[in-house]
Amino acid sequence: METIMLKYPHTNLPDTNNTSVCAIGFFDGIHKGHQKVIETAKAIARQKNKKLAVMTFTPHPSAVLQKSNRHVSYLTPLKQKQAILKSLDVDLLYIVKFDLSLAQLDPQSFINHFIVNLDICHLVCGFDFTYGHMGKGNVDTLLQHASERFGVSVVEKYSEHHEKVSSTRIRKLLAEGKVDLAKYFLTRPLTTEGKVVHGYKRGREIGYPTANLAIDLNQALPRTGVYYVTVDINHQRVHGMASLGYNPTFADDKAEDKVKLEVHLLDFTGELYDQTLIVYWEKFIRPEYKFDGVEQLITQINQDEIEIRQLFQ
């Protein structure tokens, strides 16, 4: 997959061999609904014997346009999104930098600059796609702005259980801890990447050593609690139990308001400091509790381990 970074105005126009059928959208999560758009573009590309392209944007428009300081997190950060699109046999990935100059571009200019100038012969989008200043361009204006210079296909809303499959729906599931349902709509587990750093080493003292992960909070996370996870360590998949939260049992953690991710790896030994682990969220086990003492905590962790082992054995 060839990746081409673009901004407005761009000068690195593709060569004549890059005529493509392009799926366009932000595609955060690349969930079942997004996959329908990309699969439609792939089928048309095969029919026309053209390259399959995807055009996406970074950062999320709300991170640029929101006047409040609302934090934006991603179901699939850019690096992860690139890997998933490569696995979907995308030939060309256009990553457009979303900034204020792009946000001011009128819909016709956006089409001329980013579709026609990139030699896209057919554009595929979802039913709710918007483009141009204040999102004034939409699926109803696309044909007019295309002026027969490229074909247009609009993919209808994809729903399951009488509700649209969307990034918003998946975020709601994560907020409820329903990572298994999120996995169903994403077609893969929610993934969190982090580097192993030194912590308080309390887990080692109570018989449950943990890998403390320094995580980029731009990655979407589920609600706090204890989870069954699988972990990729140097391409080896290991079962584990993860605690995501603020360690309310321990007084010296109370002043810290940053969420912590600690993972106890089952049936694994070895040094992990400074390694990058990939955590796959499989199932919510229980909320985070404040225990009266360490013994009570150990009893609960023992029970958590029994429950998690039953899930994969």
Contacts in CASP RR format, 6 or more apart in sequence:
PFRMAT RR
TARGET T0000
AUTHOR 0000-0000-0000
METHOD contacts of the structure
MODEL  1
METIMLKYPHTNLPDTNNTSVCAIGFFDGIHKGHQKVIETAKAIARQKNK
KLAVMTFTPHPSAVLQKSNRHVSYLTPLKQKQAILKSLDVDLLYIVKFDL
SLAQLDPQSFINHFIVNLDICHLVCGFDFTYGHMGKGNVDTLLQHASERF
GVSVVEKYSEHHEKVSSTRIRKLLAEGKVDLAKYFLTRPLTTEGKVVHGY
KRGREIGYPTANLAIDLNQALPRTGVYYVTVDINHQRVHGMASLGYNPTF
ADDKAEDKVKLEVHLLDFTGELYDQTLIVYWEKFIRPEYKFDGVEQLITQ
INQDEIEIRQLFQ
1 82 0 8 1.000
1 85 0 8 1.000
1 86 0 8 1.000
1 90 0 8 1.000
1 91 0 8 1.000
1 92 0 8 1.000
1 93 0 8 1.000
2 91 0 8 1.000
2 92 0 8 1.000
2 93 0 8 1.000
3 82 0 8 1.000
3 93 0 8 1.000
3 95 0 8 1.000
4 12 0 8 1.000
4 14 0 8 1.000
4 92 0 8 1.000
4 93 0 8 1.000
4 94 0 8 1.000
4 95 0 8 1.000
5 95 0 8 1.000
5 97 0 8 1.000
6 12 0 8 1.000
6 94 0 8 1.000
6 95 0 8 1.000
6 96 0 8 1.000
6 97 0 8 1.000
6 114 0 8 1.000
7 96 0 8 1.000
7 97 0 8 1.000
7 99 0 8 1.000
7 101 0 8 1.000
7 102 0 8 1.000
8 96 0 8 1.000
8 97 0 8 1.000
8 99 0 8 1.000
8 101 0 8 1.000
8 102 0 8 1.000
8 105 0 8 1.000
8 113 0 8 1.000
8 114 0 8 1.000
9 113 0 8 1.000
10 113 0 8 1.000
10 114 0 8 1.000
10 117 0 8 1.000
13 117 0 8 1.000
13 118 0 8 1.000
14 92 0 8 1.000
14 118 0 8 1.000
14 119 0 8 1.000
16 119 0 8 1.000
18 51 0 8 1.000
18 53 0 8 1.000
18 92 0 8 1.000
18 118 0 8 1.000
18 119 0 8 1.000
19 50 0 8 1.000
19 51 0 8 1.000
19 119 0 8 1.000
19 120 0 8 1.000
19 121 0 8 1.000
20 45 0 8 1.000
20 50 0 8 1.000
20 51 0 8 1.000
20 52 0 8 1.000
20 53 0 8 1.000
20 91 0 8 1.000
20 92 0 8 1.000
20 118 0 8 1.000
20 119 0 8 1.000
20 120 0 8 1.000
20 121 0 8 1.000
21 41 0 8 1.000
21 42 0 8 1.000
21 44 0 8 1.000
21 45 0 8 1.000
21 48 0 8 1.000
21 50 0 8 1.000
21 51 0 8 1.000
21 52 0 8 1.000
21 53 0 8 1.000
21 120 0 8 1.000
21 121 0 8 1.000
21 122 0 8 1.000
21 123 0 8 1.000
21 124 0 8 1.000
22 41 0 8 1.000
22 53 0 8 1.000
22 54 0 8 1.000
22 55 0 8 1.000
22 92 0 8 1.000
22 94 0 8 1.000
22 115 0 8 1.000
22 118 0 8 1.000
22 120 0 8 1.000
22 122 0 8 1.000
22 123 0 8 1.000
22 124 0 8 1.000
23 37 0 8 1.000
23 38 0 8 1.000
23 40 0 8 1.000
23 41 0 8 1.000
23 52 0 8 1.000
23 53 0 8 1.000
23 54 0 8 1.000
23 55 0 8 1.000
23 124 0 8 1.000
23 125 0 8 1.000
24 54 0 8 1.000
24 55 0 8 1.000
24 56 0 8 1.000
24 123 0 8 1.000
24 124 0 8 1.000
24 125 0 8 1.000
24 129 0 8 1.000
24 131 0 8 1.000
25 34 0 8 1.000
25 37 0 8 1.000
25 55 0 8 1.000
25 56 0 8 1.000
25 57 0 8 1.000
25 125 0 8 1.000
25 126 0 8 1.000
25 129 0 8 1.000
26 56 0 8 1.000
26 57 0 8 1.000
26 60 0 8 1.000
26 61 0 8 1.000
27 34 0 8 1.000
27 37 0 8 1.000
27 38 0 8 1.000
27 54 0 8 1.000
27 56 0 8 1.000
27 76 0 8 1.000
27 81 0 8 1.000
28 60 0 8 1.000
28 74 0 8 1.000
28 75 0 8 1.000
28 76 0 8 1.000
28 81 0 8 1.000
28 167 0 8 1.000
29 74 0 8 1.000
29 75 0 8 1.000
29 76 0 8 1.000
29 81 0 8 1.000
29 84 0 8 1.000
29 167 0 8 1.000
29 170 0 8 1.000
29 186 0 8 1.000
30 38 0 8 1.000
30 76 0 8 1.000
30 81 0 8 1.000
30 84 0 8 1.000
30 85 0 8 1.000
30 88 0 8 1.000
30 186 0 8 1.000
31 75 0 8 1.000
31 165 0 8 1.000
31 166 0 8 1.000
31 167 0 8 1.000
31 170 0 8 1.000
31 185 0 8 1.000
31 186 0 8 1.000
31 187 0 8 1.000
32 158 0 8 1.000
32 160 0 8 1.000
32 165 0 8 1.000
32 185 0 8 1.000
32 186 0 8 1.000
32 187 0 8 1.000
33 155 0 8 1.000
33 158 0 8 1.000
33 165 0 8 1.000
33 166 0 8 1.000
35 88 0 8 1.000
35 187 0 8 1.000
36 155 0 8 1.000
36 158 0 8 1.000
37 124 0 8 1.000
37 125 0 8 1.000
37 126 0 8 1.000
37 155 0 8 1.000
38 54 0 8 1.000
38 85 0 8 1.000
38 88 0 8 1.000
38 90 0 8 1.000
38 124 0 8 1.000
40 124 0 8 1.000
40 153 0 8 1.000
40 155 0 8 1.000
41 52 0 8 1.000
41 53 0 8 1.000
41 54 0 8 1.000
41 122 0 8 1.000
41 124 0 8 1.000
41 153 0 8 1.000
42 52 0 8 1.000
42 88 0 8 1.000
42 89 0 8 1.000
44 122 0 8 1.000
44 124 0 8 1.000
44 153 0 8 1.000
45 51 0 8 1.000
45 52 0 8 1.000
45 91 0 8 1.000
45 122 0 8 1.000
48 121 0 8 1.000
48 122 0 8 1.000
50 121 0 8 1.000
50 122 0 8 1.000
51 91 0 8 1.000
51 92 0 8 1.000
52 89 0 8 1.000
52 90 0 8 1.000
52 91 0 8 1.000
52 92 0 8 1.000
53 90 0 8 1.000
53 91 0 8 1.000
53 92 0 8 1.000
53 93 0 8 1.000
53 94 0 8 1.000
53 120 0 8 1.000
54 85 0 8 1.000
54 90 0 8 1.000
54 92 0 8 1.000
54 93 0 8 1.000
54 94 0 8 1.000
55 94 0 8 1.000
55 96 0 8 1.000
55 114 0 8 1.000
56 81 0 8 1.000
56 93 0 8 1.000
56 94 0 8 1.000
56 95 0 8 1.000
56 96 0 8 1.000
57 95 0 8 1.000
57 96 0 8 1.000
57 97 0 8 1.000
57 98 0 8 1.000
58 78 0 8 1.000
58 95 0 8 1.000
58 96 0 8 1.000
58 97 0 8 1.000
58 98 0 8 1.000
59 72 0 8 1.000
59 98 0 8 1.000
60 72 0 8 1.000
60 74 0 8 1.000
60 98 0 8 1.000
61 98 0 8 1.000
61 103 0 8 1.000
62 70 0 8 1.000
62 72 0 8 1.000
63 72 0 8 1.000
64 98 0 8 1.000
64 99 0 8 1.000
64 100 0 8 1.000
64 103 0 8 1.000
65 103 0 8 1.000
66 72 0 8 1.000
71 217 0 8 1.000
72 218 0 8 1.000
73 217 0 8 1.000
73 218 0 8 1.000
73 219 0 8 1.000
73 220 0 8 1.000
73 221 0 8 1.000
74 81 0 8 1.000
74 218 0 8 1.000
74 219 0 8 1.000
74 220 0 8 1.000
75 167 0 8 1.000
75 170 0 8 1.000
75 171 0 8 1.000
75 186 0 8 1.000
75 190 0 8 1.000
75 220 0 8 1.000
76 84 0 8 1.000
76 191 0 8 1.000
77 216 0 8 1.000
77 218 0 8 1.000
77 219 0 8 1.000
78 95 0 8 1.000
80 191 0 8 1.000
80 193 0 8 1.000
82 93 0 8 1.000
84 188 0 8 1.000
85 93 0 8 1.000
86 93 0 8 1.000
94 114 0 8 1.000
94 118 0 8 1.000
96 102 0 8 1.000
96 114 0 8 1.000
102 110 0 8 1.000
103 132 0 8 1.000
103 133 0 8 1.000
104 133 0 8 1.000
105 113 0 8 1.000
105 132 0 8 1.000
105 133 0 8 1.000
106 132 0 8 1.000
106 133 0 8 1.000
106 136 0 8 1.000
107 131 0 8 1.000
107 132 0 8 1.000
107 133 0 8 1.000
107 135 0 8 1.000
107 136 0 8 1.000
107 137 0 8 1.000
107 141 0 8 1.000
107 145 0 8 1.000
108 145 0 8 1.000
109 132 0 8 1.000
110 131 0 8 1.000
110 132 0 8 1.000
111 131 0 8 1.000
111 142 0 8 1.000
111 145 0 8 1.000
111 146 0 8 1.000
115 123 0 8 1.000
115 146 0 8 1.000
115 150 0 8 1.000
116 149 0 8 1.000
116 150 0 8 1.000
120 150 0 8 1.000
121 150 0 8 1.000
121 151 0 8 1.000
122 150 0 8 1.000
122 151 0 8 1.000
122 152 0 8 1.000
122 153 0 8 1.000
123 142 0 8 1.000
123 146 0 8 1.000
123 150 0 8 1.000
123 151 0 8 1.000
123 152 0 8 1.000
123 153 0 8 1.000
124 152 0 8 1.000
124 153 0 8 1.000
124 154 0 8 1.000
124 155 0 8 1.000
125 139 0 8 1.000
125 142 0 8 1.000
125 152 0 8 1.000
125 153 0 8 1.000
125 154 0 8 1.000
125 155 0 8 1.000
126 139 0 8 1.000
126 154 0 8 1.000
126 155 0 8 1.000
126 156 0 8 1.000
127 139 0 8 1.000
127 154 0 8 1.000
127 155 0 8 1.000
127 156 0 8 1.000
127 157 0 8 1.000
128 139 0 8 1.000
128 157 0 8 1.000
129 138 0 8 1.000
129 139 0 8 1.000
129 154 0 8 1.000
130 136 0 8 1.000
130 137 0 8 1.000
130 138 0 8 1.000
131 137 0 8 1.000
131 138 0 8 1.000
137 145 0 8 1.000
139 154 0 8 1.000
142 152 0 8 1.000
142 154 0 8 1.000
143 152 0 8 1.000
146 152 0 8 1.000
157 164 0 8 1.000
158 164 0 8 1.000
158 165 0 8 1.000
159 165 0 8 1.000
160 185 0 8 1.000
163 169 0 8 1.000
165 185 0 8 1.000
169 185 0 8 1.000
170 182 0 8 1.000
170 185 0 8 1.000
170 186 0 8 1.000
171 220 0 8 1.000
173 179 0 8 1.000
173 181 0 8 1.000
173 182 0 8 1.000
173 185 0 8 1.000
174 182 0 8 1.000
174 190 0 8 1.000
174 220 0 8 1.000
174 221 0 8 1.000
174 222 0 8 1.000
174 223 0 8 1.000
175 222 0 8 1.000
175 223 0 8 1.000
176 223 0 8 1.000
177 222 0 8 1.000
177 223 0 8 1.000
177 284 0 8 1.000
178 284 0 8 1.000
179 189 0 8 1.000
179 190 0 8 1.000
179 222 0 8 1.000
179 227 0 8 1.000
179 281 0 8 1.000
179 282 0 8 1.000
179 283 0 8 1.000
179 284 0 8 1.000
180 282 0 8 1.000
180 283 0 8 1.000
180 284 0 8 1.000
182 189 0 8 1.000
182 190 0 8 1.000
182 222 0 8 1.000
182 281 0 8 1.000
183 189 0 8 1.000
183 190 0 8 1.000
183 281 0 8 1.000
183 282 0 8 1.000
188 280 0 8 1.000
189 230 0 8 1.000
189 280 0 8 1.000
189 281 0 8 1.000
189 282 0 8 1.000
190 220 0 8 1.000
190 222 0 8 1.000
190 280 0 8 1.000
190 281 0 8 1.000
191 278 0 8 1.000
191 279 0 8 1.000
191 280 0 8 1.000
191 281 0 8 1.000
192 213 0 8 1.000
192 215 0 8 1.000
192 219 0 8 1.000
192 221 0 8 1.000
192 261 0 8 1.000
192 278 0 8 1.000
192 279 0 8 1.000
192 281 0 8 1.000
193 215 0 8 1.000
193 216 0 8 1.000
193 219 0 8 1.000
193 276 0 8 1.000
193 277 0 8 1.000
193 278 0 8 1.000
193 279 0 8 1.000
194 213 0 8 1.000
194 214 0 8 1.000
194 215 0 8 1.000
194 216 0 8 1.000
194 261 0 8 1.000
194 276 0 8 1.000
194 277 0 8 1.000
194 278 0 8 1.000
194 279 0 8 1.000
195 213 0 8 1.000
195 214 0 8 1.000
195 274 0 8 1.000
195 275 0 8 1.000
195 276 0 8 1.000
195 277 0 8 1.000
196 211 0 8 1.000
196 212 0 8 1.000
196 213 0 8 1.000
196 214 0 8 1.000
196 272 0 8 1.000
196 273 0 8 1.000
196 274 0 8 1.000
196 275 0 8 1.000
196 276 0 8 1.000
196 277 0 8 1.000
197 212 0 8 1.000
197 213 0 8 1.000
197 214 0 8 1.000
197 273 0 8 1.000
197 274 0 8 1.000
198 212 0 8 1.000
198 273 0 8 1.000
199 212 0 8 1.000
200 250 0 8 1.000
200 252 0 8 1.000
200 253 0 8 1.000
201 209 0 8 1.000
202 250 0 8 1.000
203 209 0 8 1.000
203 210 0 8 1.000
203 264 0 8 1.000
204 210 0 8 1.000
206 294 0 8 1.000
206 297 0 8 1.000
206 298 0 8 1.000
206 301 0 8 1.000
207 298 0 8 1.000
208 264 0 8 1.000
208 298 0 8 1.000
208 301 0 8 1.000
209 264 0 8 1.000
210 243 0 8 1.000
210 262 0 8 1.000
210 263 0 8 1.000
210 264 0 8 1.000
211 262 0 8 1.000
211 263 0 8 1.000
211 264 0 8 1.000
211 265 0 8 1.000
211 272 0 8 1.000
211 277 0 8 1.000
212 260 0 8 1.000
212 261 0 8 1.000
212 262 0 8 1.000
213 261 0 8 1.000
213 262 0 8 1.000
213 263 0 8 1.000
213 277 0 8 1.000
213 279 0 8 1.000
215 221 0 8 1.000
215 261 0 8 1.000
217 258 0 8 1.000
217 259 0 8 1.000
221 244 0 8 1.000
221 259 0 8 1.000
221 261 0 8 1.000
222 244 0 8 1.000
222 281 0 8 1.000
222 284 0 8 1.000
223 244 0 8 1.000
223 284 0 8 1.000
223 287 0 8 1.000
224 244 0 8 1.000
224 245 0 8 1.000
224 246 0 8 1.000
224 259 0 8 1.000
224 287 0 8 1.000
224 288 0 8 1.000
225 243 0 8 1.000
225 244 0 8 1.000
225 245 0 8 1.000
225 284 0 8 1.000
225 285 0 8 1.000
225 286 0 8 1.000
225 287 0 8 1.000
225 288 0 8 1.000
226 241 0 8 1.000
226 242 0 8 1.000
226 243 0 8 1.000
226 244 0 8 1.000
226 284 0 8 1.000
226 285 0 8 1.000
226 286 0 8 1.000
226 287 0 8 1.000
226 288 0 8 1.000
226 304 0 8 1.000
227 241 0 8 1.000
227 242 0 8 1.000
227 244 0 8 1.000
227 281 0 8 1.000
227 282 0 8 1.000
227 283 0 8 1.000
227 284 0 8 1.000
227 285 0 8 1.000
228 239 0 8 1.000
228 240 0 8 1.000
228 241 0 8 1.000
228 242 0 8 1.000
228 282 0 8 1.000
228 283 0 8 1.000
228 285 0 8 1.000
228 307 0 8 1.000
228 308 0 8 1.000
228 311 0 8 1.000
228 312 0 8 1.000
229 239 0 8 1.000
229 240 0 8 1.000
229 241 0 8 1.000
229 242 0 8 1.000
229 263 0 8 1.000
229 279 0 8 1.000
229 280 0 8 1.000
229 281 0 8 1.000
229 282 0 8 1.000
230 237 0 8 1.000
230 238 0 8 1.000
230 239 0 8 1.000
230 240 0 8 1.000
230 279 0 8 1.000
230 280 0 8 1.000
230 282 0 8 1.000
231 237 0 8 1.000
231 238 0 8 1.000
231 239 0 8 1.000
231 240 0 8 1.000
231 263 0 8 1.000
231 265 0 8 1.000
231 277 0 8 1.000
231 278 0 8 1.000
231 279 0 8 1.000
231 280 0 8 1.000
232 238 0 8 1.000
232 277 0 8 1.000
232 278 0 8 1.000
232 280 0 8 1.000
233 265 0 8 1.000
233 268 0 8 1.000
233 272 0 8 1.000
233 275 0 8 1.000
233 277 0 8 1.000
234 275 0 8 1.000
238 265 0 8 1.000
238 266 0 8 1.000
238 267 0 8 1.000
238 268 0 8 1.000
239 265 0 8 1.000
239 266 0 8 1.000
239 267 0 8 1.000
239 308 0 8 1.000
239 309 0 8 1.000
239 312 0 8 1.000
240 263 0 8 1.000
240 264 0 8 1.000
240 265 0 8 1.000
240 266 0 8 1.000
240 308 0 8 1.000
241 263 0 8 1.000
241 264 0 8 1.000
241 266 0 8 1.000
241 285 0 8 1.000
241 301 0 8 1.000
241 304 0 8 1.000
241 305 0 8 1.000
241 308 0 8 1.000
242 261 0 8 1.000
242 262 0 8 1.000
242 263 0 8 1.000
242 264 0 8 1.000
242 279 0 8 1.000
242 281 0 8 1.000
243 260 0 8 1.000
243 261 0 8 1.000
243 262 0 8 1.000
243 263 0 8 1.000
243 264 0 8 1.000
243 288 0 8 1.000
244 259 0 8 1.000
244 260 0 8 1.000
244 261 0 8 1.000
244 288 0 8 1.000
245 259 0 8 1.000
245 260 0 8 1.000
245 261 0 8 1.000
245 288 0 8 1.000
246 253 0 8 1.000
246 254 0 8 1.000
246 256 0 8 1.000
246 257 0 8 1.000
246 259 0 8 1.000
246 260 0 8 1.000
246 288 0 8 1.000
247 253 0 8 1.000
247 260 0 8 1.000
248 254 0 8 1.000
248 288 0 8 1.000
248 289 0 8 1.000
248 290 0 8 1.000
249 289 0 8 1.000
249 290 0 8 1.000
249 291 0 8 1.000
249 293 0 8 1.000
249 294 0 8 1.000
249 297 0 8 1.000
253 260 0 8 1.000
261 279 0 8 1.000
263 277 0 8 1.000
263 279 0 8 1.000
266 305 0 8 1.000
266 308 0 8 1.000
266 309 0 8 1.000
282 311 0 8 1.000
283 311 0 8 1.000
285 304 0 8 1.000
285 307 0 8 1.000
285 308 0 8 1.000
286 304 0 8 1.000
289 300 0 8 1.000
291 297 0 8 1.000
291 300 0 8 1.000
END
